[in-house]
Amino acid sequence: MIVRGRELAPFDFEGLSIIEYTRGLENPSSSFAVIEVPAGVRHREARSHRCDKLYYLLAGTIEFSLDGERFVLNERDVCIVPRGHRFAYRNGSPEAARLILVHTPKFDLEAEEFLE
């Protein structure tokens, strides 16, 4: 199966521009998205009761918080967020950043808890 990214429209989630490649596919076991994080934009603190999350940084720099521990994610770094763990991130740089996000099992908004 091939999914053509140029045929997909991004959607806005609190300032993040997300292209969900697996949305609408019948029963994928995981979900795959590319997230554009403009300068100064953040993902508020949350946790998933369903999914493990793998964030791979394609471009830019992201300040990540995992269970309260803060660190910087640079290009080609991966942050693994196990199910049930708190996370947040922000782009504190003047340039946009781009992340790949994989959820396993597939993403379900109902299983996400936003803590702020």
Buried (B, 14 or more C-beta within 10 A) or exposed (E): EEBEEEEBEBEEEEEBBBBBBBBEEEEBEBBBBBBBBEEEBBBEBBBBEBBBBBBBBEEBBBBBBBEEEEEEBEEEBEBEBEBEEBBBBBBBBEEBBBBBBBBBBBBEEEBBEEEE
